[in-house]
Amino acid sequence: MSSTACGQAVREPLDLVHFDFQADPQEGALGPSFGGPIALGAFAEGFTPPEGSGMWTLGREATARFFVVGRELVLKVALSTSPPLSARGQWADLYWNDQAIGRIPLDRGWEVHADTLAIEEDMVEEGWNRLRIVPRVVNQGDVDDPRPLGVYLRRLSLQSQATAQEAAKRQEILDTDEFGQRERDEWAYAEAEVTRMRPAATGGFGPAMSKPAPDVMFIVLDAARADHFGGYGYERDTTPFVDRLAEEGVTWTQAFALSPFTLTSMASVFTGLSWRDHHVVEAEDALDPSFWTLAQLFQMNGYETVGFSDNPYVGHASRLMRGFRQFTEVRTHPRQVEYKKTIDTSAPGYVQHRPPEMVQWLFEDWVDQGVSEQAYLLYFHIMPPHSPYVPGDEHDLWADPQYRGAVDGSAEQLKEFVDHQMDYDSADLRRLISLYDGNLHRADEVARKIFEKWKSLRRGRDLLVVLLSDHGEAFGEHGDFEHLTTVYDEMLHVPVVFWPRQAWAALEPKREGLHSLCEIMPMLLEKVQIPLPPGSTWPRYFRQAYADPAESERRAILVRSYAPAGRFGVRSARELFVYGGRGVQGLFDLRTDPGQMQNLRFDRDSAYARRLVSLGKVLMRGPHAAPTETAEYSPEQLEELKALGYVH
């Protein structure tokens, strides 16, 4: 901009806002004034995060705030709506600081309806100004449901004629204004922010480990929800071994997976990073080689790395096994193939007869062949309690002898539950849960025998055990079964146990704090004094949380469903926020409603809208990760995944 001419300040066009999702995102669809969080935060109440080619308004009105300088204000806006709403005679009224400035008929469905509106100078206030978009329809329909009245904002720009001094003043105020500070202080999306780490560890997780280096045993029980463990208050004795580990160790009572999908969750466990960073979210994704894995770093520091996985998603195809010198994929192991020859594989659900003890047996065979004197990282992925729920007579301990229903725990039947094609009553549901609990009891027994086999070697090294689950399992609490689809606690609250207590004593003060599975990898590395390689990343919240015990009260964990389900959530110590498009919106007060049954989304509309804005900021930051590779599963692996309910 120029300065003055003939004593008059020269005014030139100034883009106050430019929002255009019709443009190529690579060419700056958000425009120059949307490069930072303050501008995006202007859409504060009643808007969804940007999705597709725009953003929806959520109810009867939506409000945006813009800091205005200059004169001759011109607003350009482009809206559309769904054909059913258009058929109801929809239009949108626009108000500037509560004064009507225009009406846009929305009579052509998804077609863009654009208008240019000059805003009179007497309507403009110095500083912050408000734009309201109010959807209306001729045929009101169900007026108790405000969601159908939303409109789709595709483009919005706001321009004034301003001097260079006015433009500079505006930017200065945006950088320091209370509104901007409030937006900067809005929820701390911890998993979304990473910081560069020093190459070496810095201590802080208990006493240094004695020499020689300890063995480390990592045990994963697939699809084990925390509240079905005795150590987490369950009334059934489903997990006697894990409960003993918990009594002798340290338990995280509020630990959460970042996704109810094994592939995404275990990629976070093995890298210490959020799904936003490693970007393994689809079934065909494989971990990019640019990411360091837990096993790689242990191997680089002299450990023998050995893994046994009963889940095809944790294996060679997904690249999650990178760093293991020896890695056994149980479901394609020759012994497994030989075992299948003895059963009728044409029978429906034959995979139910696969013994989960196969992980244990293969491990015991390996041990019996002799182990070296080196320290070991041992990884075990035990499939139960994951479906099918077929615990066998020895572990089916909670069956009702009076039950005469049809529930059998088979994969085929569980698919009917998932697809809402199964008619069931309370007795059927109790039977389903009892079968799951039997599966969990069987998995607990497998873990116990693996642990005792290694302990029997009397190797003269300390042993560290980390036991966890990759995600939980639902039984209709929010209308869904098994996992993959939601971000409620039944699918994401998982057990995490560290053994023995004397090695993990420093974790005791934080046992009831909010934790995610991302924390385990970097914490374990630091515990055994393995340095991170230069340039690696680590979630910033982790070091903050351990430096400041109060930090966990201010943290939040960003979670998502399996990608095709398209649901996101943010869980703090106080709230659970849920967003999955216009049909899935939730805000729950966890202090009064720990089961997330009372949706306060419409009771706390402004708070919900602010959460949406914050979520939009996080999801729009990028790039989040290097491009993922594509996993290639063998026909045998695809058959196993289908039997487990992942591939249809």
Secondary structure, 3 states (H helix, E strand, C coil): CCCEECCEECCEEEEEEEEECCCCHHHCCCCHHHCCHHHHCCEEECECCCECCEEEECCCCEEEEEEECCEEEEEEEEEECCHHHHHCCEEEEEEECCEEEEEEECCCCCCCEEEEEECCHHHCCCEEEEEEEEEEECCCCCCCCCHHHCCEEEEEEEEEEECHHHHHHHHHHHHHCHHHHHHHHCCEEHHHCEEECCCCCCCCCCCCCCCCCCEEEEEEECCCCHHHCHHHCCCCCCCHHHHHHHHHCEEEEEEECCCCCHHHHHHHHHHCCCHHHHCCCCCCEECCCCCCCHHHHHHHCCCEEEEEECCCCCCCCCCCCCCCCEEEEHHHCHHHHHHHCCCCCCCCCHHHHCCCCHHHHHHHHHHHCCCCCCCEEEEEEECCCCCCCCCCCCCCCCCCCCCCCCCCCCHHHHHHHHCCCCCCCHHHHHHHHHHHHHHHHHHHHHHHHHHHHHHCCCCCCCEEEEEECCCCCEECCCCCEECCCCCCHHHHEEEEEEECHHHCHHHHHHCCCEEEHHHHHHHHHHHCCCCCCCCCEEEHHHHHHHHCCCHHHHEEEEEECCHHHCCEEEEECCEEEEECCCCCEEEEECCCCCCCCCCCCCCCHHHHHHHHHHHHHHHHCCCCCCCCEECCCCHHHHHHHHHCCCCC
